[in-house]
Amino acid sequence: MTSTTINRPGYNYSIEITDLLAEQFPELNAKTLKKLDQAATPIIEFAPGRTISFRRLTRDLRGHKGKAITVYPRKNGKRWVELVDAADIAALARTLDDVVEDARVRKAVKAKG
């Protein structure tokens, strides 16, 4: 049961009821799923070959404590699924957003002269 799936640039974001994740993600074993201690878990499904809005991802994960599930499709039709700390994803997204912003500023300064 999905509360809502939100399409974002480069990924889809949803919140799932934790008790129903075993049937949706058979790639995660029972031991891994027991690490989920919250009632609802964020799911981030990345779209390959698409540009990700790191700033938007940071905002989506703001205030979420605990784990999140990341999903990345592979070329062979399977998918890579991992349980990751949501705070780690948000910190990485903030860092990457800063890198992108720095590159934009440098490009603008270089263009001016």
DAHUPE-V107030 format. One record per residue. RES is the residue in three letters. PHI is phi in degrees with one decimal (none if undefined). OMEGA is omega in radians with two decimals (none if undefined). Layout:
res=RES phi=PHI omega=OMEGA
res=RES phi=PHI omega=OMEGA
This chain:
res=MET phi=none omega=3.12
res=THR phi=-102.7 omega=3.07
res=SER phi=-68.1 omega=3.09
res=THR phi=-161.8 omega=3.01
res=THR phi=-103.7 omega=-3.12
res=ILE phi=-109.2 omega=3.10
res=ASN phi=-84.1 omega=3.12
res=ARG phi=-118.1 omega=3.07
res=PRO phi=-61.4 omega=3.08
res=GLY phi=90.4 omega=3.13
res=TYR phi=-162.3 omega=3.00
res=ASN phi=-111.8 omega=-3.08
res=TYR phi=-124.4 omega=3.08
res=SER phi=-147.4 omega=3.06
res=ILE phi=-117.4 omega=-3.10
res=GLU phi=-114.9 omega=3.03
res=ILE phi=-72.0 omega=-3.00
res=THR phi=-58.9 omega=-3.09
res=ASP phi=-64.7 omega=-3.09
res=LEU phi=-98.5 omega=-3.04
res=LEU phi=-74.5 omega=-3.09
res=ALA phi=-60.0 omega=-3.13
res=GLU phi=-78.5 omega=3.13
res=GLN phi=-79.9 omega=-3.11
res=PHE phi=-126.7 omega=3.13
res=PRO phi=-66.8 omega=3.10
res=GLU phi=-67.3 omega=3.13
res=LEU phi=-91.4 omega=-3.13
res=ASN phi=-79.1 omega=-3.08
res=ALA phi=-62.0 omega=3.13
res=LYS phi=-63.7 omega=3.12
res=THR phi=-67.5 omega=-3.13
res=LEU phi=-66.2 omega=3.11
res=LYS phi=-69.2 omega=3.11
res=LYS phi=-71.8 omega=3.12
res=LEU phi=-81.2 omega=-3.10
res=ASP phi=-112.2 omega=3.12
res=GLN phi=-104.0 omega=-3.10
res=ALA phi=-72.1 omega=-3.14
res=ALA phi=-129.9 omega=-3.07
res=THR phi=-123.7 omega=3.07
res=PRO phi=-73.3 omega=3.11
res=ILE phi=-118.8 omega=3.10
res=ILE phi=-118.3 omega=3.13
res=GLU phi=-106.4 omega=-3.10
res=PHE phi=-78.9 omega=3.09
res=ALA phi=-104.0 omega=-3.11
res=PRO phi=-64.8 omega=3.09
res=GLY phi=78.0 omega=-3.14
res=ARG phi=-112.0 omega=3.10
res=THR phi=-79.1 omega=-3.11
res=ILE phi=-95.7 omega=3.01
res=SER phi=-86.6 omega=-3.10
res=PHE phi=-65.7 omega=3.13
res=ARG phi=-64.0 omega=3.12
res=ARG phi=-66.4 omega=3.11
res=LEU phi=-61.6 omega=3.09
res=THR phi=-61.0 omega=3.13
res=ARG phi=-66.7 omega=3.13
res=ASP phi=-62.7 omega=-3.09
res=LEU phi=-91.0 omega=-3.11
res=ARG phi=-57.9 omega=3.08
res=GLY phi=81.6 omega=3.14
res=HIS phi=-87.8 omega=3.08
res=LYS phi=-102.4 omega=3.09
res=GLY phi=109.2 omega=-3.04
res=LYS phi=-98.1 omega=3.04
res=ALA phi=-134.8 omega=3.09
res=ILE phi=-106.2 omega=3.07
res=THR phi=-108.0 omega=-3.11
res=VAL phi=-129.7 omega=3.10
res=TYR phi=-133.6 omega=-3.13
res=PRO phi=-70.9 omega=3.09
res=ARG phi=-104.3 omega=-3.11
res=LYS phi=-67.4 omega=-3.07
res=ASN phi=-81.2 omega=3.10
res=GLY phi=90.6 omega=3.09
res=LYS phi=-89.0 omega=3.12
res=ARG phi=-137.8 omega=3.09
res=TRP phi=-99.9 omega=-3.09
res=VAL phi=-123.9 omega=-3.13
res=GLU phi=-144.0 omega=3.05
res=LEU phi=-94.4 omega=-3.03
res=VAL phi=-132.2 omega=3.07
res=ASP phi=-67.9 omega=-3.11
res=ALA phi=-60.7 omega=3.12
res=ALA phi=-65.3 omega=3.10
res=ASP phi=-66.9 omega=3.11
res=ILE phi=-63.7 omega=-3.14
res=ALA phi=-63.5 omega=3.12
res=ALA phi=-64.7 omega=3.11
res=LEU phi=-64.4 omega=3.11
res=ALA phi=-63.1 omega=3.09
res=ARG phi=-62.9 omega=3.12
res=THR phi=-62.1 omega=-3.14
res=LEU phi=-66.8 omega=3.07
res=ASP phi=-63.5 omega=3.09
res=ASP phi=-63.0 omega=3.13
res=VAL phi=-64.2 omega=3.13
res=VAL phi=-63.6 omega=3.14
res=GLU phi=-63.9 omega=3.08
res=ASP phi=-60.1 omega=3.13
res=ALA phi=-64.0 omega=3.11
res=ARG phi=-64.2 omega=3.14
res=VAL phi=-64.3 omega=3.14
res=ARG phi=-61.9 omega=3.13
res=LYS phi=-65.3 omega=3.14
res=ALA phi=-66.0 omega=3.13
res=VAL phi=-66.5 omega=3.14
res=LYS phi=-64.5 omega=3.14
res=ALA phi=-67.9 omega=-3.14
res=LYS phi=-77.5 omega=3.05
res=GLY phi=144.2 omega=none
